[in-house]
Amino acid sequence: MNVWRVITRRPASFLRRVALAMGAPPQLYVARKCQGTAWRRAYPASSTASIRSFLSLFTSAFAFADAYALKFAPSDRLMSIYRALYPRLGWSDALEVETLRDALASRHGIQLGEIWHDELTLGELFQRTQPSGG
């Protein structure tokens, strides 16, 4: 029997988990165009390399493939991304936020708990990683 045919007959929650296991973010982000221009407009003084490095840190913490890094915009809120992954309360997560916290602390000396608020965006976080504040 064709494995793909078996997989596509599964409920949406199963398909979502398969996509996540393959490193894909939620469909909302996958369907977007590249957000590189938004990053360059928001942070014209920052190098492309520093933007990509930050997005790589973020995608690694959330276990997304690096190929999806530029699907995320500076205005994306961390909690919105997290809630897109775990829409139901009570689902166990893969410690994405904690992994990001640890990566920010070790690479940039940023204590996520000190700057956290529920509306924290990727852009705000990126600014904190820049020597001159973005």
N, C-alpha and C positions, 0 to 999 in steps of 0.2 A: 504494500500500500504506500502511496505517496505521503511522505512525512509532512510536507507543507500543507497538503489537503487536510490532514488530521489536525494540525496546529490551527488552521484557519477556522475550523469548526468549533473551536474552544470559545468560552466566554471572553468578553473584552478584557476582563481583569487578568486572565491568563495571558492573552496577547500582550498586554501592557508589561507584564512581568518578563516575558520573553524579550521584548524590546529593551527593557532595562538591563537584562542580563547581557545583552549584546552591546551595552554602552550607549544606548540612545536615550536622550532626554524625552520628556513628555511631548506628544504630538504638537501641542501649541507652539513649542520652540522649534521643533524639527521643520515645521511647515514654513517658517520664516525665511526671508531672504537674509543674506549676509548683513550683519550689523556693524561691520568694520567702519563704514562711513559715520555712523552715529558715534562710535568711539572716537574717531579722529576729530569730529566736530566738537564733541564735549571736552576733549583733552588735546588741543592742537599742539601744546608744548611737550607732550609725552611722545616718546618714540613708539613706533609700531611694535618693536621688540618688547618693550616694557608692557604694552597692552596685551600682547600675545602671551607673555610670561605670566601675567596675572590671571588671564583667562585659563591658561593651562593649569595653574594652581587650583583654580576654582573647579574646573571640569574633573581634575584628578580627585579632589575631595568628594565630589558628588558621583564619582565613578562613571562619568560620561566620557565617551571617546573624544580625544582632542579635535577630531574632525568637526565636532559640533560647537567648538568654542565660540566662534563668531556668530552663532545663532542667538547669543545672549546680548542684550543691550545694556548700556550703562544705567538705564532707568528701571531695569528689572529688580524687583525686591526679592531678597533672599527667601523670605517666608512665602512669597507667592510661588517661587520655584519649588520650595520644599512641599508646599500644600498641593502643587500639581503632581508631585511624586506620591504623596500620601494624602489623598483627599478625605479619607475617613479617619476620624479620631480613633485612637486605640491600635492602629496598625503599627507593628514594630518597624523601626527604620534601620538603616545601615550606618547610623552615626555620622551622617554626612556633615552636619553642622559642627559636630565635635572634631571631625577630621579636618575641616576647614579651619577651625579655631587653632588646632595644633600646628597646622602648616603655616598659618599666618604668624604665630608666635615664633616658630623656629626660623622661618625665612626672613621675616620683616620685624620681629620684635613687637608685633601688634597684639594686644590683649583684647580679643573680640568681646569679652564680657564687659569691658569698660566702655566700649563704644556702641554696644548693641541697643537697638530699638526695633520694634516690629516692622517699621517702614524702611529699614536699612537697605540701600540699593547696592548693586554691584559697583556702580560708579563711585558712590561714597567710599566704599571699601577700597577701590582702586586708588583713589586720591590719597588715602592713608598710607599706601605702599610706596608712594613717590617721595623722594628725598625733599623736594621743594613743596610738597603738598599738592601736586598735580599740575 
